[in-house]
Amino acid sequence: MNRQSERYAREGIDLSLSTLADQVGACAAALQPIYGLIERHVLAAERLHGDDTTVPILAKGQTVIELLIGRQANRLHAAPLGSVHSRHR
């Protein structure tokens, strides 16, 4: 969100990080029902396959390493379910 805030500032639009964070939170809340449907679908599977991958995330003044965890049901067409957990190095 730092880069997005800076990009808006170059266009003369002052958007604070807290405002952008509020927008992200509102979107997450709006998508919660869809997330719940996907979660129930995936967790109803007989088997789950998992994978975790580290990814660099740009943070203000530094790069942190996050762990992206993905799970998928045993059918190829099943919807994925993923989450990001902090793992700073």
N, C-alpha and C positions, 0 to 999 in steps of 0.2 A: 504494500500500500504506500510505502515511502515514494517509490518511483511514480506511482499514479498521482500522488499528491503534488510532487514536483512538476509533473507534466501539466497538470491543471494550473499550477502557479505560473508557469511560463506563458499560459494563455490568459493570465490575468484573473483567474478564478481561485479564490482562497478556500480550499477545502482541507480542513484539519484531518489528521489521522483518526481522531475519535469519530468524526462524521463518517468517514469511509468505513471504519470498523462497525459503526451502527448500521450502515447499509448492508454490509456482509452478514451481520447478525440477523437483520430483518429477512434477507434472502434465505438464510439457513432455516429460519423459523417457518417461512412460507413453504420451503421444500420438505419440511419434516414429514408430512403425510406420505409423500412419494417415497422418501427414505424408508419409512416404516413398512410400506408395501414391499419394497425390494428386499428389506431385511427379512421379513416373514417368508418370502418366496425362497430366498437363499437358505435360510436356516431350516426350512422344511425338508431339504434334500437329505437323502440317505447318507451322503458323504460330502465333506467339504475339502477342497484343495486350497492350500495356502502358499503365499510367497511374501517375502519381505525384501525390500530394496532400499538402500540408503540414497538420498537425493540431496544435493546442496540447495539451500534456500537462502536467497539474499535477504539479509536483515540490515537495519540501519548501521552502517559502519563495519559490518562483518558478514561473513558467510557462516551459517550454521548447518549442521548435518541433521536431517530429519529421517525418520524411518517410515516408509510408506508400506502399509500392510494391506495385502489384497486377499480376499477369500472368494471362492467361486464354488457353486454347487457342482455335483458330479456330471450334469448334462452340459454339453457344449453350448447350448443356447441359453443357459441360465444367466440371470443378471449378476454382474459383479457387485461386491460390496467392499468398500475400502475406507481406510481411515489413516490419519497422520498422527504420529506420536513423536514428541520431542526426544531427541537423543543428541544433546550438544557434545561436541568434541573439542 
